[in-house]
Structure formats: structure tokens, C-alpha cells
Amino acid sequence: MKARILIAEDDANIRLGLIATLESDGYTVTAASDGAQALKLFPQEKFDLVILDVMMPRQSGYDVCRALRGGGSAVPILLLTAKGEEIDKVVGLKLGADDYVLKPFGVHELLARVEALLRRARASGPALAAPELPPVFRLGPAEIDRRKFTATVAGRSASLTAREMKLAELFAAHPGEVLARDALLNAGWGVDYFGTTRTLDQHVAQLRKKVEPAPDDPRVIVTVHGIGYRHDQ
């Protein structure tokens, strides 16, 4: 299901740009032109994230943040601010905001921070169990040596990076389970990592080259479309 995002921005050009950017990345967006309208819209549906411009007429982003937290909402809040003073950032965070982006901001930075906040919120659920594996374990036909950081399959050996080793351990510790991209990214990179699941996909692709007999036809780490990956033994 698409994440629902409420944005409040009084500058029409920025607001339209935010809507286009977020919707093009697959999010469902509801927009408000000021803080007061945002507070009216918020109870009407279940939002997964709120993006607030700090300087708005009627009620500022700070006011909206204070009201949402005062009402008991734990929805992730991202502040947009043109202010560069540290005290302004601190005020927002103390009021309960989760992160902020300074204007002018790049599209990629905004989307990365949005995804990171949503991932962090989802991470409050059950986390992947820490792997309990021997020094040498198997991942399909590959022999993984945790001491040497190597993978050996069909007589060929390759070095693993720290990220690849972590992913190999997670797949080996959860055979047959469908592991969501977000869960893998949280376990391997941490919930504060400001990156996208494309980073994960690239690392999985590299790991496949080292543990799959035929990387172009993966049978050990299988893609589960729309969700993540599964280790088939």
C-alpha cells in the first residue's frame, strides 16, 4: 500500500513541485496551503508522514508540529526551513519533529529523507533476529567464511564486503522467509541511514555474483517482486 503524505507549504510553486516529486515516487499526497488547513486535513485520513514548511501564515510549521504532538500523534514529521541557524533546527526537533531539510533542497535528498523516516517508523515492528551462525556456514551451494570474508562456490572464491557478509548472514539465518527490503536495509545499514532500497538491490546483485552458480538466473537469493528477497536452500 502506498504511503500517504500530508504536506503544508504556502508557496504555491514549491507546493506543486513537492506534490509532483512525491507522487512520481509512488506516494499518495494531500496538500495544504497553510498550517491551519493542515490541522483540519490531518484527522480526515491516516497519514504515514507529514511535511511542514516552518514559515507559514495563520499557523507555522512549529505550531502544527506542537499541535500534532500535543494531541498524541506519533506520525513522522519532516520540517522544511530556509533558516540556517542551529537554534531554529533545535526548536523544531524539541517540538517533536523527526528531521528537517534546508531550502533550497535537492529532489534526491528530500526523497531519501522521506524514505528514511518512513522506514524508521516501520522499524518499530519486529526486527530481523540477529544471526547465530558458525564461523563457516552455507548459503545455497556457497561456503561462507566469516573469518576470511570469503564466499566459495563451484571451486571459485571471492572476497565479500562487510555489507555483503551481513546480507549473507541474514539470508542464511532466515531460510525460506520473505525478507522485506526495508527490514534488510534496517538490519544492514541502520534505521538512520538516509539512502534508498536501490542501494540494497545493488548489494544483493553483487552478492549474487559471488554465491550463485549462475548469477543471471538466481536460485539462492530469489526476488519476491514488490516485497524483497527470499533465500531458497
C-alpha positions in Angstrom: 0.0 0.0 0.0 1.3 3.5 -0.9 2.4 5.7 1.9 0.1 8.7 2.5 1.8 12.0 3.0 0.3 15.3 4.1 2.3 18.4 3.0 1.8 22.0 4.2 3.5 24.7 2.2 2.3 28.2 1.5 4.4 28.8 -1.6 2.3 27.5 -4.5 5.3 26.7 -6.7 7.1 24.8 -4.1 3.9 23.0 -3.1 3.2 21.9 -6.6 6.8 20.8 -7.0 6.6 18.7 -3.8 3.3 17.1 -5.0 4.8 16.2 -8.4 8.1 14.8 -6.8 6.4 12.7 -4.2 3.6 11.3 -6.5 6.2 10.4 -9.1 8.0 8.3 -6.5 4.8 6.4 -5.7 3.4 8.3 -2.7 -0.2 9.5 -2.2 -0.2 13.2 -1.4 -2.6 15.6 0.2 -1.6 19.2 0.2 -2.5 22.2 2.4 -1.6 25.9 1.8 -1.1 26.7 5.4 -0.8 25.3 8.9 -4.4 25.8 9.8 -5.6 23.9 6.8 -3.1 21.1 7.5 -4.6 20.6 11.0 -8.1 20.4 9.5 -7.0 17.8 7.0 -4.9 15.7 9.3 -7.8 13.9 11.2 -9.6 13.1 7.9 -7.3 10.1 7.0 -4.4 8.1 8.3 -1.2 9.7 7.2 2.2 8.0 7.3 4.2 11.2 7.1 3.7 15.0 7.5 5.9 17.5 5.7 5.7 21.0 7.1 7.1 24.3 5.9 8.2 26.2 9.0 7.3 29.7 7.9 3.5 29.7 7.0 0.7 32.2 7.6 -2.0 31.6 10.2 -0.2 28.7 11.9 3.5 27.9 11.4 5.1 24.5 10.9 6.2 24.8 14.5 2.6 25.3 15.6 1.3 22.3 13.6 4.1 20.2 15.0 3.3 21.2 18.5 -0.4 20.6 18.0 0.1 17.1 16.5 2.5 16.0 19.3 0.2 17.6 21.9 -2.7 15.5 20.5 -0.7 12.3 20.9 0.2 11.7 17.3 3.5 9.9 16.6 3.4 10.4 12.9 6.8 11.2 11.5 7.3 14.9 10.8 9.7 16.4 8.3 10.3 20.2 8.5 11.2 22.4 5.5 13.1 25.5 6.5 15.1 28.2 4.8 16.7 29.1 8.2 20.2 28.1 8.8 20.6 28.9 12.4 21.2 25.9 14.7 18.7 27.2 17.2 15.8 27.0 14.6 16.6 23.4 13.9 16.8 22.6 17.6 13.4 24.3 18.2 11.8 22.0 15.6 13.3 18.9 17.0 12.4 19.8 20.5 8.8 20.3 19.4 8.8 16.7 18.2 9.9 16.9 14.5 11.9 13.9 13.4 14.0 15.6 10.7 14.4 18.8 8.7 15.6 19.8 5.2 17.0 23.2 4.5 15.8 25.1 1.5 16.7 25.0 -1.3 16.9 21.3 -1.3 17.6 18.7 -3.9 14.9 16.2 -5.0 17.2 13.2 -4.2 17.9 14.4 -0.7 14.2 15.0 0.0 13.2 11.6 -1.2 16.0 9.9 0.7 14.9 11.6 3.9 11.2 10.8 3.3 12.0 7.1 2.8 14.3 7.0 5.8 11.6 8.5 8.1 9.0 6.0 6.8 11.5 3.1 7.2 12.3 4.2 10.7 8.6 4.3 11.5 8.1 0.8 10.1 11.1 -0.4 12.0 9.1 -0.1 15.3 7.7 -3.5 14.4 9.5 -6.9 14.8 13.2 -6.6 13.7 15.1 -9.3 11.9 16.7 -11.6 14.5 20.5 -11.3 14.9 22.1 -14.2 13.1 23.5 -17.0 15.2 25.8 -18.8 12.7 29.1 -20.7 12.9 32.3 -19.2 11.6 31.8 -21.1 8.3 28.2 -21.6 7.0 26.4 -22.3 3.8 24.3 -20.1 1.6 22.9 -22.4 -1.0 25.9 -24.1 -2.6 28.3 -21.4 -1.4 30.5 -21.8 1.6 30.8 -18.5 3.5 33.8 -18.0 5.8 33.0 -15.2 8.3 36.7 -15.1 9.5 38.1 -14.6 6.0 35.1 -12.7 4.5 35.1 -15.1 1.5 32.4 -17.0 -0.5 33.4 -20.2 -2.3 31.2 -21.8 -4.8 31.9 -24.3 -7.6 35.6 -24.1 -6.9 35.8 -20.3 -7.2 36.4 -18.0 -4.2 35.5 -14.3 -3.9 36.0 -11.7 -1.2 32.9 -10.3 0.5 32.5 -6.7 1.7 31.1 -6.0 5.2 27.7 -5.3 3.7 27.7 -8.4 1.6 28.7 -10.5 4.6 25.9 -9.0 6.7 23.3 -9.8 3.9 24.7 -13.3 3.5 24.3 -13.9 7.3 20.7 -12.5 7.3 19.7 -14.7 4.4 21.3 -17.8 5.9 19.7 -17.2 9.3 16.2 -16.9 7.7 15.9 -19.7 5.1 12.6 -19.7 3.2 11.4 -16.4 4.7 10.5 -13.5 2.6 12.6 -10.6 3.9 11.3 -7.1 3.1 13.7 -4.6 1.5 13.1 -2.2 4.4 13.9 -4.8 7.0 17.1 -5.8 5.2 18.1 -2.2 4.9 17.4 -1.5 8.5 19.4 -4.6 9.7 22.3 -4.0 7.3 22.5 -0.2 7.3 20.6 1.0 10.4 17.3 2.9 10.5 19.1 6.3 10.4 20.6 5.6 7.0 19.5 8.2 4.5 19.5 6.0 1.4 17.1 4.1 -0.7 16.3 0.5 -1.3 18.1 0.8 -4.7 21.3 0.7 -2.6 20.2 -2.7 -1.2 19.3 -4.0 -4.6 22.8 -3.2 -5.9 24.5 -5.0 -2.9 22.2 -8.1 -3.4 23.2 -8.1 -7.1 26.9 -8.1 -6.1 26.3 -10.8 -3.5 24.6 -13.0 -6.1 27.7 -12.8 -8.4 29.7 -14.4 -5.5 27.2 -17.1 -4.2 25.1 -18.1 -7.2 26.4 -20.7 -9.7 24.5 -18.8 -12.4 24.1 -15.2 -11.2 21.9 -14.3 -14.2 19.4 -17.0 -13.2 19.4 -16.7 -9.3 18.2 -19.7 -7.4 19.8 -19.0 -4.0 18.6 -15.4 -3.4 15.2 -15.0 -5.2 13.5 -11.8 -5.8 9.9 -11.5 -4.4 8.5 -8.7 -6.5 7.1 -5.8 -4.6 8.4 -7.0 -1.3 12.0 -8.1 -1.1 14.0 -11.3 -1.3 13.9 -15.0 -0.2 16.8 -17.4 0.4 15.9 -20.7 -1.2 18.0 -23.6 0.1 
